[in-house]
Amino acid sequence: MQALTPAAAAIELRGIEKSFGSVHAVRGVSLRIETGTITGIVGENGAGKSTLMSILYGLYRADAGEIWIDGHRVEMANPRDAIAHGIGMVHQHFMLIDTFTVLENMVLGAEGGLLLAGGLAAARAELARLARDYGLSIDPDARIADLSVGEQQRVEILKVLFRGARILILDEPSAVLTPQETDRLFRILQTLKERGVTVILITHKLREIMAATDRVYVMRQGRMVAEHRTADTGTEELAELMVGRKVRLELDKVAPRQGEVLLRAEHLSLVDDRGVRLLDDVGIELRAGEIVGIAGVTGNGQSELLQVLAGIRPPSGGRLMVCGQLLDARHPGNPAEMRALGLAHVPEDRLRQGMVAAFEASETSILGYQDGPPFTRNYLIDGPAVGAHCVDLMQRFDVRPPAPSLRSSHFSGGNQQKLVLAREIVRRPKVLLVGQPTRGVDIGAIEFIHRELVKARDAGCAVLVVSVELDEILSLADRILVMFAGRIVGEVAPGRADERTLGLMMAGAGAA
Amino acid sequence: MRLQRRPLPAWAEIALLPLVNIALAFIVVGVIVAIIGVDPFHALRLLVVGVVGSSESIGYTLYYATNFTFTGLAVAVAFHAGLFNIGGEGQAYIGGLGCGLAILALDSYLPAWLLIPIAIAAAALFGAAWAAVPAWLQAWRGSHIVITTIMFNFVASALMVYLMVNVLIAPGSMTPQSRGFAPSGQLPAIPGLPLNLSLVLALACCIAVWVFLWHTPWGYALRTMGHNPEAAVYAGTNLRRMTMLAMCLSGALAGFVGVNELMGVHHRIVLDFPAGYGFAGIAVALMGRNHPFGIALAALLFGALQQGGAELAFEIPSITREMVVVIQGLVILFSGALAHLPRPWLQSLFALRAS
């Protein structure tokens, strides 16, 4: 190599363009990523960062532009090409087979020969080497279903390294992790970097960018709007660059004016088919005009609590009073009945529960409210009324693009969430249950969603928020309940709560 | 430089692609026909003449298409609910039984204008009831509907043989068939042809299914269940009841084959009249992309193949009945299973034209 040419970058993109129909998703993006660094790419949902990475990984073909890897111009026609060039991607949603062991997942697609035994033995040795080199230890014979989410992610990373990747792309890796698991992930990324692996981190969580990366690129509306050394910038500046205006990360709200009790759960319990006690003697009181936050590590009964309160699963025991109606194990409510009583529910997993991916946005905008007026008259769905309703929701909640006939799955996560939230809030429910209000949602939208929840509270709605994001609970809630192992283990006023005490309670140590 | 592939324009997707598929199928058919020593162009001419050559052949084509429409719709309605109904054959059979029993019981008392709707309703009711059992078994007991509907075809077949031989057989008759229906139990038909009023019923069913699936809250809930059962539960849909509803509608539609065959053509209950229409409905629905209007077009193609194929077998001795089935199979293969095969070629072609 001549002295004048700078060392070839691990990845160089030049003038990448990509359009989907009339949507110009990536506009003339160029970037340069040095070998052995951790680079963050931030941007709001729909800013084009995932599309850009999909082009790099060969999932999409760019309309124009060049991709250079290690100083060579390459064509990425499909992910196989990308893998051959040492690029690996860890997706936000894991691509693992639950019933297979770690080792079996590892060799999937690289079985090596007619009989599995040889490939498995080789994989076992390779796995041991990777574990040694990168400090990524995991039991190769454990079944995926038995692993924690953090461990499953480690398997995904190992899978990519196993295929010989030297460039690792992680798409929103912390979306499903607890704070502790996220810290562990960043330590792993640091080790990988020290071993010469190039890491690209796609996220919208600015704190993570600050904690983990060396350089950061900011995308907005398909363009690369800024590039900084992480040490030279801060969360405020990045947030402003992402959104294109000043962002307030703090939430203003006045003291709550609590009214009558609209939802009361007494001794609520839920036992599944295998006899596992998922909810154990849960008692909750929810009053008009307050936001109650439920904090806890994922899997401690929060999801089940929401399902029981929304009428999706009947409780095994205990009583539930919703807007004056009494329900128990013998006379459980169902979701339609709960809705009629004035209870609205924004489910935790919007893709799986809150919408139908294949439906048009306008069809998703009436899910659960399709029976009866204003959407059904004389047994027929009033198409124009549904369309107008969807346009109205989209305008009021700034859903982009405002296209009611677009497939629901073609909206970004934040916009899907805004649409679902809009659907539930505009009905002015008496009780609003919200699961993970901002999971996978960008900063601009988080600010918006939080303000809408506070607005609903101030209008006299009783709001219950379940979230794994402690920051969110701390800034939103008027009272905080902590769940551990299916029980409510304590209640804290937000003024007296901090992350440490809550963290201890969430781990079951601070149980009263 | 490589050409960029873009999605095809809508007209090419809807009209050109299926035509290319059918053309490809006929090229392969032509090769096979040539191999057995028949001039493919002669055969093709016979086929076309056999379909549209006379009012008689057109009448037969439409009569066959009527049956394919009913079973195609039956499969599609279940499919939109995420259920794979393979029991169209048995549901058609039992639907015909219901239709026939109503007529045998009432044809000496009621006038045609009253008896016809009753018999049609009986066909729907019996077809629905035959589908309701597997639906119930799936909804409440978790037995897979694919398995149970297949088994119910055999049960239906055995039941019909028993009934025809032992119970419903006309007194003094040597063949297992019922007595003939009185004129009030016969559908108005075109004289000398099997084509009858059922064609109108089939078209009405297409429109009704379209309205039901896309313009009623029940159709909305049904499609929600088919795409995403969890979202359907969230929306307040009772999945068990919806499974029952979808399967009963599906069975009722299949049952209408009995109306066309028994009330329209045979004018008595006979054995084996479903003759594979129930199974062919799966291919019709697949080809019509589970949309009622697509199904009507696919049913027309299937009807034409049935009629033209019969003509072909009659005119050219070396093309046997089995050969006709091969031809039909190839058309299904190319326009159903291999439907997307020519898409990349067409896309390249369009890109070439654009550049």
Chai-1 contact restraints between the chains, C-beta under 6 A:
chainA,res_idxA,chainB,res_idxB,connection_type,confidence,min_distance_angstrom,max_distance_angstrom,comment,restraint_id
A,I312,B,V233,contact,1.0,0.0,6.0,A-B,restraint_1
A,P335,B,Y234,contact,1.0,0.0,6.0,A-B,restraint_2
A,P335,B,G236,contact,1.0,0.0,6.0,A-B,restraint_3
A,A336,B,G236,contact,1.0,0.0,6.0,A-B,restraint_4
A,P347,B,Y234,contact,1.0,0.0,6.0,A-B,restraint_5
A,R352,B,E230,contact,1.0,0.0,6.0,A-B,restraint_6
A,Q353,B,E230,contact,1.0,0.0,6.0,A-B,restraint_7
A,Q353,B,A231,contact,1.0,0.0,6.0,A-B,restraint_8
A,Q353,B,Y234,contact,1.0,0.0,6.0,A-B,restraint_9
A,V356,B,T224,contact,1.0,0.0,6.0,A-B,restraint_10
A,V356,B,H227,contact,1.0,0.0,6.0,A-B,restraint_11
A,V356,B,N228,contact,1.0,0.0,6.0,A-B,restraint_12
A,V356,B,A231,contact,1.0,0.0,6.0,A-B,restraint_13
A,A358,B,H227,contact,1.0,0.0,6.0,A-B,restraint_14
A,L367,B,A235,contact,1.0,0.0,6.0,A-B,restraint_15
A,G368,B,A235,contact,1.0,0.0,6.0,A-B,restraint_16
A,G368,B,G236,contact,1.0,0.0,6.0,A-B,restraint_17
A,Q370,B,P217,contact,1.0,0.0,6.0,A-B,restraint_18
A,Q370,B,Y220,contact,1.0,0.0,6.0,A-B,restraint_19
A,D371,B,P217,contact,1.0,0.0,6.0,A-B,restraint_20
A,T376,B,P217,contact,1.0,0.0,6.0,A-B,restraint_21
A,Y379,B,T216,contact,1.0,0.0,6.0,A-B,restraint_22
A,L380,B,H215,contact,1.0,0.0,6.0,A-B,restraint_23
A,L380,B,T216,contact,1.0,0.0,6.0,A-B,restraint_24
A,I381,B,H215,contact,1.0,0.0,6.0,A-B,restraint_25
